[in-house]
Amino acid sequence: MAKSSFFKTILSSSKLPSMATQSLYLFSLTLLSLLYLAKPFVPTNQFLLNCGSHANASLFNRVFVYDSANPSSVSHSADRSVSVTDRNPSPNSPILYRTARVFTAESSYKFIVKKNGTGTHFVRLHFSPFRARNFDLGSAKFNVVANGFLLVRGFSVSNTVLKEYILEIDGEFLEITFSPFI
């Protein structure tokens, strides 16, 4: 009998957590279980190109494949372009920014979009100017169009620039066209 009254005394004298504290515990457990069950996002269509290069390059723990490596899923206007290399790159310059494809006339990259990949796509374009052979990429002005939508007009860069876009793709292709700005 003394044993059961001892437990009653402990239970009646102990403080129960407030309703707010209980809600916080429940929310924390729910959030932790969701984080545990969540899977990393892997895009259906992923094209990482090292333009103008003849080798792959890594940047931000991603491998960028040279732009003529896989002609079955990516094509470009090779007859209207020149591959150039920065002969004096900055020691801190990532290898991805040491080559470029210079289009001498309106040209494009055409990507085959997987059937279940139609929908919203994230497009990131890297621009990093340098001087190479007969080209000063810092003085170039150009337009960029993706599937008929104008992304930039009369664009030029003097420093490395990343341009990011969210596009709705509802066909079999994503075509990014570069043209000189006149």
N, C-alpha and C positions, 0 to 999 in steps of 0.2 A: 504494500500500500504506500509506503513511503517513497518507493521508486516511482510510481506513477504520478504522485503529486509533485515530485521533483521535475519531471518532464513538463508537466502542466505549468509550473512556475517559469521554466525557461521559455516555453512557447509564448506565454502571455506577456513576459517581460521583454522579449526581443522585438526590435523594431522591424517591421516589414518595409521593403523599399517603396518609395512613393510611386504613384501612377506614372509620373513623368520618367522616373528612372526605369521602371518596368518597360515602358514604351521604347526608351532608348536601347535597352538590352535587346528587345525584340527586333527593332530596326537594324541593329548591328549584326545580329545573327542572320537576318534575311539578306543583308548586303554581302556579308561574307560568303553565304551559300551561293548567291548569284555570281560573285567573282570566281568562286571555285568552279562553277559549272560553265562559265563563259569560255568560249573558244576564240582564239585570235582571228581577226578578219583576214581572209585570204581572197583577194580579188579574182574573179573568174577570168578576166582579161588583164594581163600585166605585161606591158611592153616597156622595157628599160633599155634605151639605146645610147650607145657611145658613138655619136655622130662623127663621121669622117675618119674613124680609127680602123685599124686592122687587128685590134685586140680588145678583149674585154677590160673593163675598169670597175673598181669598187668605190662606192661613196655611200656614207651613212649605212654601212653594213648591207648594201644591196649591190648586186652584180649587174652592170650595164653592158649589154652585149653589143659588139660592133655592128653597125647598121646594115652590113651586107651579109651577116652571118646566117640568117634564117629567111631566105627569100620566099618561103612558102607561106609565112604569116605576115611579113612586112616587106613592102616594096617601096622604092624611091626612084625618082627620075635621074638615073645615073648619067644619062647622056647630057644633062644640063647642070651637072654639078662637079665640083672639084673638092677633093679631100685636102685639108691643110693642117699643118702642125705648127705649134708655137715653138720656135727655135730657142727662145730665151724665157722659159716660164719662171715665174716666181717660185722660190723654194717651197713656199707654203701652199702653192696652187695644187688642188687635187688633180690627179691624172685625168679625170673626166673632162677637165677644162683645158686640156692641152692639145686637143684636136677639134676640128669642126668640119662640117660639110657646108661649102659655099655654093649656093644655087645661083647660076649665072643668068637664069631666066625663071619665069614662074614654074615652080616645081612642087612636088608634094611627097609625103610619106603616106602610104595607104596600109592600114592595119585591118586584118580580118578579125571581126568580132565573133566570138563563139555564140551560138544560137541562144543559150541560156544566159548570155552576157549582155543582152540588150537591156537598156535601162540607164540609170545614172552612172556616169563615169567621172573619175577625177583625172584631170590632165595637168601635168606640171611640165613646164618648159624651162630649161636652163639656158641662159645666155651669158657668155663670158668672152668679151672681145680681146683680140690680140692682133699683132701684125704678123703676116706670113706671106712669103713670096710677093705676089702683086696685089695682095689684099690687106686693107686696114679695116678689120671688122668693127672697130670703134666708130668709124665714120659711115658705116652702112645704114641705110634707112629702108625698112621693109614693112610689109603687111603680113599678118598671119590669119588664116581662115580655117575653121574646123567644121567640116560638113555643112558649109554654106554660111556659118555664123562668123562674123568678123570678131576676132579676138583683140588684135592690135592694128593700128593704122599709123603709118609713118613712124614706126618704132625704131629707136636706136639706143644703144647702151654704151656707157663709158666704163662701167664696173660690172661685176658679176651680178646678174639679176635672175630671180626665180619668179615666174608668172604661173599662177594656179587658177584653174577653171573647173567648174562642175558642169558637165554637159549631159544632155539626154540623148542617148544613142538608140535609135529604133530600127536600124537596118543592119546589114551584114558587114559594113565597113565603117571605119573611122578614118577620114582623110584629112590630114593637116597640110595645108597649102601655104607656101612661102612665096611672096612676090615682091619684086623691087617696088619701092614707093617712088612714084614719079610725080 
